[in-house]
Amino acid sequence: DYVSPPGTPSGYAGQRRALIDELRFIPVPNPTTRVDGLLSGQYHFADLLTPESFARLKGQANVRPGIVDSPNSSIMIFNTKAGVMSNVLLRRAAQAAIVPEDMLAAAFGDKPLWRLEGSIYPKGTAYYDPKAPGYNQHDPAKARALMKEAGYDGKPVRFLVTTQYDYMYKIGQVAQANLEEVGFKVNVQVMDWATLLQKRTDENLWEAFIAAHNVVADPTLITIMNPTYPGWWDTPDKRAALDAFATETDQAKRIVIWQRIQALFYSEVPTIKLGEWFYLYGISAKLNGYTPVPWPCFWNVSLTA
């Protein structure tokens, strides 16, 4: 007795017709295997492709490569609650040491698939703010000076990464090289994603991990704005600014307050935004009516026999 909502289809809104009798969601951890299945006709859709697996789809008659034109932020999250990186000077040192361009190139390949961008919100949104002081510095001398000021004693920075998300692992490798170049000791710990999610809840077990975030409707929905999210960013200045933002109803004033929050993001460095990247997917030529969105949905989609 399913009845579709009314309205013209628009992303996740509007009409949602169920044109396919059965949907099967099959977990396939390896992106190469996902593409093999797509090319053979075993699958009709494969998402979260790596640049290497995505390139195999070009020129194939039975499939189409696709890019979701909604940027995701690649981010490096620090433990602000305990351990080495709870010292803001060391977080600023890491901010000065890293090379975002190298990280994004290693993780996402060709330049059209990623871009350097320091604003938390992307261009074209109300909260876009090009002022990102401290973004993309690559200043090893500044990093070493901040480490000396902080009294860094050589304790290892425990960096959690996973190979289940290929880009996280590759970014972690470049981060290790960048941080060790300026004198940090880095202990990269590779684990499955489920273990990483569990481990990051304990402030005594890590200093940094790689994650991603897509565009959300309101800044209060960004994970790191929540003081209970791993990383636990919760300074008095941030709390006051976020409270003011959440209670303000005038949009123009909210934008000004949000700019203040972004400035705090760059001065307190709870997280480093590395840049923006795009979801890559492959789709069978038999699948019709699919709308590219960050989280795939298959209403209004039909299948040619």
Phi and psi in degrees as a GROMACS rama.xvg file:
@    title "Ramachandran Plot"
@    xaxis  label "Phi"
@    yaxis  label "Psi"
@TYPE xy
-63.3762  137.15  TYR-2
-127.539  128.432  VAL-3
-69.786  146.712  SER-4
-63.2034  159.24  PRO-5
-81.8148  172.291  PRO-6
103.992  154.864  GLY-7
-67.279  133.638  THR-8
-57.0173  132.846  PRO-9
-152.925  94.7787  SER-10
63.1951  -121.153  GLY-11
-89.5821  -0.638174  TYR-12
-106.542  167.968  ALA-13
83.2294  -159.215  GLY-14
-60.5241  136.798  GLN-15
-132.296  87.056  ARG-16
-86.1972  135.919  ARG-17
-93.0456  91.6595  ALA-18
-94.3329  -13.5855  LEU-19
-110.746  131.685  ILE-20
-68.0069  -36.0668  ASP-21
-140.767  134.807  GLU-22
-114.715  131.072  LEU-23
-116.655  120.842  ARG-24
-101.708  113.497  PHE-25
-114.011  112.088  ILE-26
-65.8027  122.413  PRO-27
-132.526  95.4812  VAL-28
-61.2486  -32.2239  PRO-29
-89.7582  121.829  ASN-30
-63.7397  -30.826  PRO-31
-64.1707  -41.3217  THR-32
-67.108  -36.4442  THR-33
-61.8549  -42.6512  ARG-34
-70.0197  -39.0396  VAL-35
-57.1945  -44.337  ASP-36
-66.1537  -35.7777  GLY-37
-67.1685  -44.9496  LEU-38
-66.8746  -32.3871  LEU-39
-81.1043  -12.3697  SER-40
92.0578  2.37417  GLY-41
-68.2296  -35.8413  GLN-42
-118.222  154.775  TYR-43
-103.564  -10.8418  HIS-44
-153.61  141.172  PHE-45
-143.006  127.322  ALA-46
-117.239  178.672  ASP-47
50.6116  50.3419  LEU-48
-80.8833  149.871  LEU-49
-81.21  162.084  THR-50
-56.8794  -36.0863  PRO-51
-67.3782  -45.331  GLU-52
-70.8691  -33.8082  SER-53
-62.5013  -39.2307  PHE-54
-63.7703  -25.2985  ALA-55
-70.0568  -16.3065  ARG-56
-83.79  -17.2706  LEU-57
-67.1122  132.615  LYS-58
81.3821  2.76014  GLY-59
-84.9547  135.783  GLN-60
-75.1246  -28.7607  ALA-61
-97.5308  -0.745332  ASN-62
-138.44  163.189  VAL-63
-129.573  131.634  ARG-64
-78.0198  148.292  PRO-65
-141.331  149.788  GLY-66
-125.247  130.3  ILE-67
-83.6071  114.128  VAL-68
-82.6154  59.9177  ASP-69
-145.488  103.654  SER-70
-68.042  143.703  PRO-71
-103.191  146.628  ASN-72
-92.3199  129.071  SER-73
-91.8606  127.244  SER-74
-133.997  149.306  ILE-75
-112.001  113.657  MET-76
-100.06  133.098  ILE-77
-105.618  152.636  PHE-78
-82.7819  104.462  ASN-79
-89.4032  -2.87397  THR-80
-94.5352  -34.4962  LYS-81
-153.745  163.909  ALA-82
82.2137  -172.841  GLY-83
-55.288  -46.9819  VAL-84
-83.5994  7.69756  MET-85
-71.7748  -13.2472  SER-86
-83.4957  116.757  ASN-87
-61.7684  -29.4102  VAL-88
-65.2378  -35.8479  LEU-89
-73.8999  -31.6835  LEU-90
-67.3417  -39.3698  ARG-91
-65.3426  -34.7979  ARG-92
-63.5049  -44.0003  ALA-93
-63.1489  -39.5278  ALA-94
-59.6963  -39.2385  GLN-95
-76.5161  -25.3498  ALA-96
-82.7956  -32.5222  ALA-97
-76.9394  160.026  ILE-98
-121.252  90.9428  VAL-99
-55.2602  -37.5326  PRO-100
-61.1857  -42.302  GLU-101
-65.6318  -38.6778  ASP-102
-64.4994  -46.8051  MET-103
-67.529  -38.1004  LEU-104
-66.23  -40.7791  ALA-105
-65.7592  -37.5125  ALA-106
-84.4264  -36.1686  ALA-107
-122.518  0.308668  PHE-108
77.7635  -129.206  GLY-109
-61.4153  147.188  ASP-110
-56.0618  -35.6924  LYS-111
-62.3638  -14.7436  PRO-112
-92.0939  -2.68665  LEU-113
-157.166  166.887  TRP-114
-154.191  150.959  ARG-115
-75.2467  129.074  LEU-116
-161.207  123.88  GLU-117
-93.9636  -20.6897  GLY-118
-64.1588  136.697  SER-119
-62.7149  -41.3435  ILE-120
-98.8048  141.803  TYR-121
-74.84  167.084  PRO-122
-59.1626  145.934  LYS-123
93.6717  -5.10121  GLY-124
-107.792  159.222  THR-125
-63.7724  -28.3083  ALA-126
-97.5079  10.7243  TYR-127
-63.2749  131.2  TYR-128
-138.72  106.078  ASP-129
-67.8732  -13.6532  PRO-130
-77.105  107.638  LYS-131
-135.508  69.2785  ALA-132
-62.5596  122.215  PRO-133
105.405  -8.83462  GLY-134
-76.3415  136.925  TYR-135
54.9879  50.7979  ASN-136
-80.7134  -51.228  GLN-137
44.4637  70.3475  HIS-138
-125.883  83.2162  ASP-139
-58.0215  -36.8369  PRO-140
-63.022  -43.0155  ALA-141
-62.9751  -40.7062  LYS-142
-61.5838  -45.4024  ALA-143
-64.6182  -37.7265  ARG-144
-65.111  -41.1161  ALA-145
-66.6074  -37.6924  LEU-146
-64.5774  -39.5508  MET-147
-66.0807  -43.6589  LYS-148
-61.2677  -35.8184  GLU-149
-78.3074  -12.1056  ALA-150
72.6298  36.3624  GLY-151
-57.6378  128.194  TYR-152
-109.659  14.2872  ASP-153
89.4215  5.45733  GLY-154
-63.7119  138.962  LYS-155
-69.2434  144.448  PRO-156
-91.051  109.354  VAL-157
-81.4917  114.507  ARG-158
-110.268  115.494  PHE-159
-90.7093  126.325  LEU-160
-137.169  164.02  VAL-161
-138.007  145.455  THR-162
-87.8959  -7.60294  THR-163
-67.3307  -28.5793  GLN-164
-112.541  101.27  TYR-165
-52.8899  -40.6428  ASP-166
-67.0341  -32.1621  TYR-167
-64.3934  -43.167  MET-168
-64.8893  -44.3949  TYR-169
-67.2413  -40.4948  LYS-170
-62.8808  -40.4947  ILE-171
-60.556  -36.4521  GLY-172
-65.0964  -43.5451  GLN-173
-68.4722  -39.9189  VAL-174
-59.468  -41.9165  ALA-175
-58.6916  -46.69  GLN-176
-62.9714  -43.4387  ALA-177
-62.5877  -45.0884  ASN-178
-72.0985  -37.7397  LEU-179
-69.3088  -27.4716  GLU-180
-60.4111  -33.4586  GLU-181
-97.4225  -0.769859  VAL-182
115.2  -2.09122  GLY-183
-70.004  145.521  PHE-184
-95.2197  127.475  LYS-185
-121.237  129.294  VAL-186
-113.28  96.4934  ASN-187
-81.0361  124.523  VAL-188
-114.072  115.104  GLN-189
-96.2419  129.489  VAL-190
-152.216  169.361  MET-191
-73.0826  160.647  ASP-192
-62.1737  -38.9904  TRP-193
-63.0615  -40.0535  ALA-194
-66.8188  -40.2459  THR-195
-60.8806  -44.6328  LEU-196
-59.9178  -38.0517  LEU-197
-73.327  -42.1446  GLN-198
-67.749  -34.7095  LYS-199
-71.2387  -10.3183  ARG-200
-77.7056  -12.4514  THR-201
-104.993  111.985  ASP-202
-65.1516  -12.9825  GLU-203
-90.627  1.28062  ASN-204
-112.94  -1.61229  LEU-205
-159.899  164.038  TRP-206
-119.262  -29.05  GLU-207
-157.017  153.186  ALA-208
-151.57  161.678  PHE-209
-99.0842  140.043  ILE-210
-147.281  -173.625  ALA-211
-144.76  159.81  ALA-212
-147.502  132.032  HIS-213
-92.6312  177.643  ASN-214
-72.9094  129.542  VAL-215
-115.844  160.01  VAL-216
-65.6505  -33.8241  ALA-217
-137.192  139.151  ASP-218
-56.7771  -26.401  PRO-219
-66.2683  -14.0673  THR-220
-89.1772  -5.48892  LEU-221
-68.3691  132.443  ILE-222
-54.6957  -45.597  THR-223
-71.2078  -11.8745  ILE-224
-74.7954  -17.5442  MET-225
-84.5195  118.651  ASN-226
-65.81  -11.8848  PRO-227
-93.9609  -6.65835  THR-228
-74.5923  140.488  TYR-229
-49.5683  126.892  PRO-230
121.098  -39.1601  GLY-231
54.9991  48.1183  TRP-232
-71.7759  116.253  TRP-233
-159.24  60.6081  ASP-234
-86.6023  159.903  THR-235
-56.9015  -42.319  PRO-236
-64.4385  -43.2569  ASP-237
-65.4972  -42.5886  LYS-238
-62.7878  -43.965  ARG-239
-64.5535  -43.4146  ALA-240
-66.9843  -41.2043  ALA-241
-68.787  -37.3749  LEU-242
-62.3942  -43.3721  ASP-243
-63.2227  -39.8071  ALA-244
-64.8186  -45.2806  PHE-245
-68.2784  -26.5299  ALA-246
-97.7357  -9.38042  THR-247
-81.1671  134.938  GLU-248
-104.055  -18.7742  THR-249
-80.2957  119.554  ASP-250
-62.635  -39.7387  GLN-251
-61.8208  -40.4165  ALA-252
-70.1954  -34.5318  LYS-253
-62.6266  -39.4602  ARG-254
-62.3066  -41.9234  ILE-255
-63.2927  -43.1963  VAL-256
-65.0409  -40.432  ILE-257
-61.5103  -37.1818  TRP-258
-62.0249  -34.5086  GLN-259
-66.7282  -39.4532  ARG-260
-65.869  -41.2228  ILE-261
-63.6037  -37.7469  GLN-262
-61.5686  -40.0676  ALA-263
-65.1481  -38.4669  LEU-264
-55.8721  -39.504  PHE-265
-84.387  -24.4431  TYR-266
-87.7321  -33.2536  SER-267
-93.97  -17.2404  GLU-268
48.4569  53.7502  VAL-269
-70.2536  -24.6422  PRO-270
-150.909  150.432  THR-271
-112.952  124  ILE-272
-82.6905  124.268  LYS-273
-89.1244  -32.854  LEU-274
158.813  -163.443  GLY-275
-125.084  146.356  GLU-276
-141.75  168.02  TRP-277
-120.03  141.422  PHE-278
-64.0441  136.349  TYR-279
-113.222  136.351  LEU-280
-143.358  165.757  TYR-281
-127.141  145.349  GLY-282
-138.844  140.305  ILE-283
-66.8692  145.366  SER-284
-66.1519  -13.4369  ALA-285
-83.0242  -14.0716  LYS-286
-92.2492  122.926  LEU-287
-117.175  142.688  ASN-288
85.6222  12.497  GLY-289
-74.7715  135.336  TYR-290
-105.009  121.343  THR-291
-66.3519  118.383  PRO-292
-139.432  156.773  VAL-293
-57.4067  -41.2404  PRO-294
-108.176  109.191  TRP-295
-57.4608  138.49  PRO-296
-139.033  149.412  CYS-297
-124.293  27.8154  PHE-298
-77.5904  155.22  TRP-299
63.9326  15.402  ASN-300
-107.844  134.958  VAL-301
-120.445  164.694  SER-302
-125.181  123.956  LEU-303
-78.5742  132.158  THR-304
